[in-house]
Structure formats: structure tokens, C-alpha cells
Amino acid sequence: MKRFTVVDLFSGGGGFARGFREAGFKIALAIDNDEACGETYKLNFPEALVLVEDIRDIRGRDIIYLLGFQPDVVIGSPPCEPFTGANPHRESDPLNRLYKDPLGVLTLEFIRIVGEVKPKVFIMENVPPLADGPLRNAIRREFEYIGYGKVFFNVLKAENYGTPSRRVRLFISNTIIEPTPLDRYIIVEEALKDLPPPESSHVPNHELVPLSDRRLKKISRVRMGRAMYYYQGASKRLPNFIRLDPNDIAPTVLGSSRFIHPYEDRLLTVREQARLMGYPDDHIFAGGRDQQYNQVGESVPPPLSYAIADYILKTYLLG
């Protein structure tokens, strides 16, 4: 069977690509401007060409020249900070989030590359507010301008596809994406149950987070399902340092969020948070500890990515 090829823009630590590879795709090329992400990507996708570059300096013809062929699929996750309600500083005018915010305009760079490469399928992941109000029409017009007259706004919940944490994400594509949900959820207890204690084995990214005695004392007082403190988002207060309920799905994993172990008075390791995103233990994260947490929390969960990739493959590419 032909291995359809994937180009991954704003590739991060490779969660989006991981599911595609497991579904049988060939990850051909990735682009991200973060050196730690580039190192992580190369560790986990040694067969891929990894460019640590500003996407604004890349042209579609450069990608095709480097690969020697036109890729079948382009995926990517432009920054969500301009659009998410968790950002207290986002632009009040939705269109300014896309056309004025320095990070928001990177969404247009994804669209530009798609127009220059012309893949069979493109999938752009972001937060659902990217499709709110006038933004939906603006995104549709931008894709129409580059030759994709049909654009679909697919909203999926990661927990429905085997991810042990809640995560609602928007996938903008030239195809409908409707994978069949699983018939069960994976809870925190199941996701973490077979990990050895931190630093007692060769499991990568499984080191304890050093904390002061004062902070450890505060953590010991946090009850199951409660947060140690809250921060103000654009529209509501958001929790951080949540003690996980072992019998429930974990809250949304964010790059800036930390979870408290359900039974122990400590923070989860990077590996444990990666487990809550559905990463297998052989997916290694490079860089400093905060960079590793960010790569985990800012990615597409591999189980959700796999469900999408498998659906795209069987419905559109092999059909």
C-alpha cells in the first residue's frame, strides 16, 4: 500500500504527526522555529526532514524542492494564544486576532503554504474560538482565495478517542472529519497505573519537579479535584495545580498548567502529563523542563490524531 506523505507546520513536539505515522502515513517534513521542538521532533521522527525556521521565510516551492515531490497532506497547529479565552490579553475585535496580532497572523502563513503546496488534504488545528463570529467567514475566504472552495470546521473532543484528558479542539480542513468515538473513556488511574516511581527507572522525562518546602506544604492541603490557585483568563478564572481525581478524566493539559498527583504530594512529571495526553513512553521530549511541559501541553494528543488520520486515510485517500 502506498504511504501517503505528510508535511507538518508549526510541528511542536510531534503529537499531531505521531498519530498520522501510527495510521501508516510517512512524515516527510516538519517546520517549527523552536530549537527544542526541532530536537524533539528529530529524536522521534528520524526519517523526517526537520527545519528549525521561521515559517515566514519558507515558500511552498522550497518544500517541494527539498522533498522532490508534492506532499499528500499538510497538517499543522498555528499558535492558539491570540484566539483562546485563556489569554487575558487577546484582541477584543475577533478579526484583529487574525489580522493584527503578531501570532494570529501566523495562521495566514499556514494558509499561504497550503495554497503554494496544494496538498490533497490539509488539516489546521486550533481552539474552537478561531471559528467564532466573523472569524469563520474570514478563514473561509482565505482558503477560497488559495483555491479550496470547500472548508469544514470540525470540532472534536480528545477524550472520545482514547485521550485520558479533556480537550476540545477545532480542525479546519477541506474534508469532513467524523471518526467514530470509542465506547469507553480512559481515566487518570488507568493512564498512570503502570509507571514506576519518578527517577527510579529509565523511563524518559520522568524526573521529579523540585519544590520548596513551603509549596509542598500547600500542595498537601489541596483536596482531590481542587486547585491550589487560579489565574484570570479573558473571560473567566482558570485553575492551576489541580489534584487529579484518579477515577475521572484529567482536565485539559496546557503548557502552563501543572497537575498534582492524585495520591502523592508532588507535581506530575513530564512523562505523567504526557501519559494524560496519550503519548507512548518512547516519545522523548528534549529541552529544559518547562520546554518539555510546553511541548506536551501545546500538542494534539496522539490518540486523537490517530483517529483523524485513520479516518482521512480510509475515507478520502484510499476510498
Summary of the structure (lengths in Angstrom):
residues: 319
radius of gyration: 19.4
end to end distance: 12.9
largest distance: 59.3
contacts: 1075
relative contact order: 0.16
helix: 35%
strand: 18%
